[in-house]
Amino acid sequence: MSFTSPFTSPFTAPLESTEQRPAAAASARKTTSRQLLWGTLGLLLAAPLAFGAVEPWAIFVLQAGSCLLFFIWLKDQGRDDAPAVAWNPLFAPMLAFFAFGLVQWALGLTAYRHATSQELMLLVCYGLLCFLLTQSLDRSSLSKVTGVLVVYGGALASFALLQGLAPNGRLYWLRTPSQGGWIYGPYVNHNHYAGLMELLVPIPILLAFSRHVTQVQRWILGGAGLVMATTIFLSGSRGGMVAFTVEALILGILVWRSAKKSPYRYYGLGGLVGFVLLVGLLGGQALLHRLTGVPGEAQGDLGIAMRMDINRDCVRMFLEKPIEGFGLGTFPVVNPQYRSFSTDNFVNAAHNDVLQLAVECGTIGVALAVWFLFLFYRQTLPALGGWKSSGTAALRTVCLVGVTGLLVHSLVDFNLHVPANAAIFYALCILGTHPGWGDDTLQKPGGGRRRHRSEPTPQAD
């Protein structure tokens, strides 16, 4: 008679087979990768809700969260003898720019070391978030990430629209800004809300015309894009209106050229008519006055004349230190010495990201930024020809359009000095150049897609 015990112990349990170990490790690694992806995406999308992450507590949460996620990635990599690190071509100029800022701080080339150290910590935060995205993204997560961005943008625009129709001068109808401002959505500054929408609105608009969605999804995407675009105009941001117009022209050309002999052209024209009617109905006389009235200071918004004065002062500051600049983050400290006008407003930024970069980092910093943008556009421009047939090409295209729109707006504002917008800007740059998407965005001269030998032959629709 034999007896089999139903219990096991560490001493009697069978040893794990060598086949089970790699499978368990791969499963654990995949779980960690998903956690890192959604944790990073959660931080990026929570930042705008925290008033754009401009307050110290919000900046701390963004920085602490990125560091925590990075430590989780390090712990996961410790399981392997040879950790795998994915490389994005944009990392090179990003690291070079951080090194230059570190040299400014270490050698005393900055006018105010504390301000430079604060900017360096923000750069570390942006860099970690971009690094984590690169390590955790893969082709299987493409549609999920895109869906989250569409739902988030549409929901936030709907909230902003509702708050704009029933305002009480408070953020979320609860909090009164301590220094005033022109509230729209979760932002104190309406221009920064417009900047966020510029980054996100190309996603639903372009995908609505692609062949990768159903008819129901097409209408949902079109509706989300319509609401997001409308709120840019209703926010009253003239820079946002110009930037979105540039985006709309790019998107219109892409759709018009690829939608020959199809109803998509009529969908686009219908969307344009609906947009004009919605903006006119909800904006009314206030928007008309904003567009045609004499530019000036209103609700804390700097007038065009003062912005031009600041631009001229920036040129004089740049000529003072044209090579290395005054140091990262030092513009509000140094500017009063060169100010050519009087104002009761606190000028905390140049309202022109390009000129502020030139003032703070000189020719070296501008050259590094040009290097960054050159690599970005070199990677994303080939995708313009295949956005309709390729999901990854569509993603690269919407990233290109969104980044271009914010760069246009940055000529008259400082969205790249708002942590929430800057973090999402860099994240879109990383998404657009992510090496894991493959090369199916490249086009043959005849318009066909260049296919690897290892890829299966695509099936006919």
N, C-alpha and C positions, 0 to 999 in steps of 0.2 A: 504494500500500500504506500503510495507516494502522496506527499502533501506539498502544495504550492502556495506560498504565502502571497496574499494580495498586496502586500506592502513592499516597497523598495526603499533603499537608503543610498546615500552617496557611495557606500562601500560595495553594495550588491548590484546597483543599477548598471546596465550595459554601457560600455564606452561609446561616445559619440563617434560615428564613422567619419572618415576624412571627407566623404562626399557631402555630409550634412553641414560641416563647418563652413565651407565656402558659401553654401546656399544661405545659411543663417546670417553670415557676415554681409552678404549682398543685400539681403532683406533689411537688415538693420541700417545699412548705409543708405538704402533707398528711402527708408522712413525718415532718417535724419535729414536727407536732402529735401524731402517735402516739408519738413518742419522749418528748415532754414528758408525755403522759398516763401512760404506763407507768412513766416515771421518777419522777413524782410519786407515783403509786400504790405503787410499790416502796418509796419512802422511808417513806410512811405505814404500810405493813404490816410493814416491817422494824423500825420503832421499838419495838413491843411485844416483839419477840423479843430486843431488846437490853435486857432487864430493865425495859422501860417507858421507856427513854431518860432515866433519872434520873441517870445518871453523867455526868461531864464529857465523856468521850470520845464517848458516844452523842449527847449534846446537840450537840457539835461536828459530828459527821457529819450530823445532821439539819439544822443550820443551813448548813453548807458545801454540802451537797447541794442544798438549796433555792436558795441563791444561784447555784450553777453552772447549774441548770436555768433560772433567771431570765435569766442572761446568754445562754444558748442561745436563749431566746425573743427577747431583744433583738436578737441577731444576725440571727435570721430576719426580724424586723420591719424591719430595715435594708434589706431587698431592695425594699421598697415605698416609694413617695413619700408615701403616706398610710397609715400603719400602722392596722390594725383592732384595736380593743380592745373585748372584750365586757364589759359592766357587769352586776354582780349587785347588787340592792338592799341586800344586807347589807354591802357595802363602805363605805357611808356611816357607819353606827355604828361599824364596825371602825376606820376612819380617825379618827373623832372620839375614840374611846377611846385610840388610840395617841397622838394629839395631846395629849390631857389628861395622859397619863403623861409625855410629853416636857416638858410645862410643869412638872409636878412636879419633874422632874429638873433642868431648866434654871434654874428660879427658886428652887431650894433648898427646895421645899415638902415634900420627902421626908426622912424621918429618917435614911436611909442611901442615899447616891447610888449606891454600887456595886450594892446589891441591886436598886435600881430600874433601873439600866442593864442588868443581867442579864435582868430581866423584859421590858424593852423589846426586847432582841435576840430573845427567844423570841417576842414578839408579831410582830416582823418576819418571823420564820421561818413562823409560822402564816399570816400574811397572804400571803406569797409562795406558799405551797402552795395556799391557797385561790384566789389569783389565777391560778396556772398551771392549776388544775383548770378554772376558768371558761373560760380561753382554749382549752383542748385538748378539752373534752368536746363531743360532739355526739350526736344521736339514734342514729347508727350504732354508737356505742360503749356504749350503754346496757346491752345484754344481756351484753356481754363483761365490763364492770365488775361487774355484778351477779353473774355467774358466778364471777369471781375472789374476790369478797367471801364468797360462800357456801363455796367450796372452802377458802379461808383460815380462815374461822371454824370450819368442821367439823374441819379438820386440827388446828388449834391446840387445840380442845376435846378432841379424841381424845388428843393428847399430854398435856394436863393431866390427863385422866382416868387415863391409864396411869401418869403420875408420881404421882398421888394414891393409886393402888392399891399402888404399890411405891416409897414415898418413902425417901430416905436423908438428908433434911435439907439437900440441896444443889440449887442451880439446875441444871437439865439433868443432874442426878446427878453434877455435876462441881465446881461452885463453891459454896463456903460463904460466905454473906453475912457481911460484916465486922461488922455491927451487929445480927445476928439478924433475926428477922422471922417472919411466918407465910407460908411459901412456898406458892404454888399456880400451876401453869403456869410461865411465864417471869418472874413477878412475885415480888418479896420480900413484898409486901403482898397478901394474898388479896382484900381489898376492891377493889383496882385491877384484878385479873383479872376480878372480877365486873363492874366498870364497863365493861371492854372488851366482854365478852359481851353486856351490856345494849344496847350500841350496835349489835351485829351480829346478834343472835338474831332480831329481827323480820323480817329479810330472808328467810331460808329458810322461816320459819313462814307468813308471809302469802303468799309466792309459791306455796307448796304448795297453796293453795286458789284460786289464780287460774286463768283459762282459757288462759293463755299457755304452759303446760307440758304435756308428755306425761305419761301415767300413770307411766312409769318415772321420769321426772324428778320427779314428784310424791312418789314414795316416797323418792327420794334427798334431796330438800329436807326432807321430814318427818323423815328419820333424822338429818340434820345439825342441824336445829333441836332435835330431842329431846336429842341429846348436848350441845349448847351450853347448853340450859336446865338440864339435869341438873347440869352442872359448876358452875353458879352456886350451887346449893344445896350441892353437895359441897364447894365452897370454904369454906363456913362463914361467908360474909359475910351478916350479918343485913340490912344495908342493901341488899345485892344481892338478897336474897330479896324484900324489900318492893318494891323497884323493879321486879323482874321480874313480881311479882304484879300491879302496876299495868299493866304492858305486856300481860300475859296477859288482863286484863280488857278492855282496849281492843281487842285482837286478837279476843277471843272475841265481843264485841259486833258487831264488823264482819263476822265470818264468819257468825254466827248470823242477822244481819239480811239478808245477801245470799245466803244458801244455803237459801232456802225451797224445800221440795219437792225436795231434792237429797241425794245421799249425803254431801255435805261435812260436814253436821252430825254424822253418825255418825263420819266420819273424825276430826273434832275431838274428839269424846268419846272415841274410841279412843286418840287421841294423849294426851289428859289421863290416861286410865287407865294407859297405858304409862309416862308420865312419873312418876306417883305410885309405881308398882311399881318402876321403875328407881331412883328416889331412895331409896325405902325399902330396897331390896335392897343398894345400894352404900353408902348413908349409915349405916344401922343405928343402934345406940345412940349413937354419937358425934354424929350429926346431931340425934337426939332430945334429947340433953342440951344441945346448942347452942341448940335452940329453946326448951326449957323450963327450962333451968338458970338459976341466978342470974347476971345479967350481971356480968362483972368482967374484970380484966386477965388475958389468957392469951396466951402466946407473943408478947409485945410488943404486943398489941392493947389499945388504951385502953378502959377500962370506960365504961359509960354515965354513971356518976356523975362521972367526970373530964371527960367530954365536956360535961356540963351545966355544970360549973364553968368550962370554957373558954368556953362560950357566954355565960355571965354576964359573964366578963371582957371578952369582945368587945363586949358592949353598953356597958360602962363606957368602953372604948377609943373606940368610935364617938362617944359623947357628948362625949368630950374634943375630937375634931376632926370634927364632923358634916358639914362641907361638902366639904373637899378630902381628908380622910383623912391617914394617916401616910406614904403613898407606896407605890407598887407594890413587892411583894416584901419589905416590911419587917416583916411580922407576926412572924417568929421573932426579930427583933432587938428589937422594942418590947414584945412580950408579957411578958417576964420582969418588967418594971417594974409591970405591972398584975396579975400572977398572984396568985390568992387561995388557992393550995394548994401543997403541996410534992410533988415527984416526982423520981425519978431519971431519968425518960425525957426525951428531948429533944423538946419540942413544936415541930415545924417547920411545923405548919399548924393551922388552927382546927378541922379536921374538920367544917367547914360552909362550903362555898364562898360562900354568900350573905353570911354574917357576915364572912368574911375579906375579901370584896370591899368591904363597907361600912367595915371598919376601914381598909383600905389606900387606898380611893378615895373614901370618903364618899358623900354624897348624889349628887354629880355622876356618879361611876362607876356607882352603882346605876341612875341614870336612863338612862345610856347602854346598860347591859346590858338594861334593860327595853325600850328602843327596838329593840335587836337582836332580842330574842325576839318582840316585837310584829310586826316585819316577817316574821320566819320563820313564825310561826303564821298570819299573814294570807295568806301565799303557799301554805302546805301544807294548811291546814284544808279548803279547797274540794275537795281531792283525795279526802277520805274517802268520798265518795259514788260514786266511779268507779274504785276500785282494782281491781275484779275485771275490768272490761272494757278498761281502759287501762293499758298498761305504764308510761307516765310517771306516771300517777296512783298506781299501785302503788309506784313508787319514792319519790314524795313522801310517801306514807303511811308506809312503813317508816322513812324518815328522821324523820318526825314522832314515831313511836312510840319509836324508839331515843333520840332527843334527849330526849323527855319522861322516859323511864326514867332516863337519867343525871342529869337535873335533880332527880328525886326522890331519887336516891342522894346527890346533892351536898348535900342538907340535913343529912346525917350523916357526910360524908366529904369528901375533897379530890381527887377524880378530875380536876378541871379544873386542878390544879396538878401533874399527872403529864404530862410533855410528850407521850408517845405517845397517851394517852387524849384529851388536850386537842386535839391535832392532828386525830385522827379525828373528834372531836366537831364541830369547825369544818368539817371536810371534808363530813360528813353534812349540816350546815346548808347548805353551798354546793350540794351535790347536790340537796337538797330544794327549793331556790329558784332553780336554774339556769334562766336565761331561754331557753336553747336547747331545752328540752323542749316548748315550745309551750303552747297553752291547752286541750289536750284533756282536762285534768283538771277543767275547769269544767263544772258540771252545770246543766241546765235545772230549773225547779221540778218538772217531771213526772218527773225522773230521767233524761231523755235527755241525750246529750252535745251541747254546743254546738259546731257545726262551722263552720269558716271557709268562705266561698264558694269559695276556691281549693282546698279539700280535695276529693278524690274521694269519691264516695258509697261507704260501706263495703259490702263484699260480705257476704252472709249466710253463716253458718257451715254 
